[in-house]
Amino acid sequence: MSSYPKTTIIEATNTILRVHSIESLGTHDGPGIRTVVFLQGCKLKCVYCHNPDTIAMDGGEEYEIDALVDRVLKMKPYFGKRGGVTVSGGEPLLQSKSILPFFKRLKQEGIHTSIDTNGRILNHFTKELLDDYTDLVMLDIKHMTEEGYQALTGMRNKETTFNLAKYREASGKKMWLRYVLIPGLTNVPELLHAMGTYFKDYKTIERMEILPYHQLGAHKWEALGWEYPLKDARENTQEELQAAVAILKNYFKEVTLN
Ligand code: SF4
């Protein structure tokens, strides 16, 4: 837990979030029907990124927290028992200082909160945010080897993500893992077994979610004038998807294809 008094942290928060886009009623980013707020800015540059236009730190549009809360409240009747709000990106934890007051308001309204993150940031703001205001963390596991992690993300030190996983586990609060499955790069039996072995004793992991690779983001890279790194990659066959699910089911109680 954070050693900082909570009042200090909330007082130090910002009231502006830099937003790339908002999906009012999404069904792919967390439980039930959710408003998904895609935040601007990410320090990684994953070769398969579907939203490369979220990477730049200076893009997007500034939103007041009050305006975002008002927008969410209009959608609240559609959330039902399971739905709520997810912040995704980009990398949302870069804006933890602003998500804190946003999620605090949502929790006061009884709305389920979730964060989709690459897990590279764990400071006193993120700890406060995760411990007190985030019902579900969806943690993106990029690769199980350091070389693979660097090749996929352009950044070193995959351990940062695992440190966040350990922190979440110690808090006892819910977590899903997400894994982009690319033939030959991440859909490799040894890597799937390594992931399962690493996380098999985690009690907080409710679900292992596989995101099958597809090239739908390629045109966005081209629009940015960037060369798409995976233009020769192919999608998984049905057999390859089912084989990956079968391996992961040895380790996780729920394995889903998103
Ligand atoms: S962490 Fe997510 S938003 Fe950032 S580059 Fe990777 S896929 Fe894109």
Residues whose N, C-alpha, C, O or C-beta is under 5 A from the ligand:
A	BS01	SF4	C42 L44 K45 C46 C49 G89 G90 E91 N118
